Amino acid sequence: MPFLGQDWRSPGWRWVKTEDGWKRCETFSHALEDGNNQLNDISHTVIITGDEENEEVYNTEDCEFAAKKRKKDHFRNNTDSQCFYREKWIYVHKESTKERHGYCTLGEAFNRLDFSSAIQDIRRFNYVVKLLQLIAKSQLTSLSGAAQKNYFNILNKIVQKVMEDQYNPRLIKDLLQDLSSTLCILIRGVGKSVLVGNINIWICRLETILLWQQQLKNLQMNKQVNNGLTLSDLPLHMLNNILYRFSDGWDIITLGQVTPTLYMLSEDRQLWKKLCQYHFAEKQFCRHLIPSEKGHIDWKLMYFALQKYYPIKEQYGDTLHFCRHCSILFWKDTGHPCTASDPNTCLMPVSPQHFIDLFKF
């Protein structure tokens, strides 16, 4: 005989001790509660109408099961629902021990580490976007249903932020291009690959991505009105120093399009040589020497040629950190409960690719 009661395997509610006693800790957003309240009102009385004579009224007991199912479906289909956790860190364990059973997944870490707030911090914005791009390329099928919702909620916030602030649209265009290409392949090969969730939901997500791409394509950069000191007013040596601070060749090209003076400075051979030497080893660019018409090495073309063969160094204002002593992944400013005598010696910055590699088993 099947067990028809509530799932006995559930871990139960989380409780927090307060001055007034123990209170249940809610882990989901208030938007879900409002939706559930509406569903509760419906569940008291359900009227099924065909002919007026055949009208049947079911009481609460008869439709309790149906009400629970509607609540579950409502939460699953609500794309704005997002899991929230008090702790902004996660213990990374890859095998079962006496103390802990199971292992930590990429989707679980994605839910716990509060990337939604991280995109509001300009130091972390590029880091989160790069992480989303890597997930889109190779790890999309490993995300759970809840992680998928968080992923697309964060992606939606990123797109809206770019539309409002016009901050680094090129980076987001690359992310959406990789994501749409991956989804086209996965949807076309349905049955051959594993996509968690209904295929119609993924098709709707793909349509949303194409809409975002169109919005970014039509994005008009607002001209800044400033009567004070502008970039063009700076002396040449200061403009040159600014260009030498850049670590991305595309940023140098973009800045060179602002004024004729900046264009002249952005074409400096020494600038591109320094950029090649920063990102690539001498053995690497010696294999791909590209001479110019005058017989000199064209370092600008060299940079973009080498980029196709070798990864460039990545720079981020802030990254996730991993504690080797505790095996905990966390944002540095939020901290974690470390038991080491000198926690700073155990910390290790985590690149986006390293984050992905932590959850490969």
Disulfide bonds with the S-S distance in Angstrom:
none
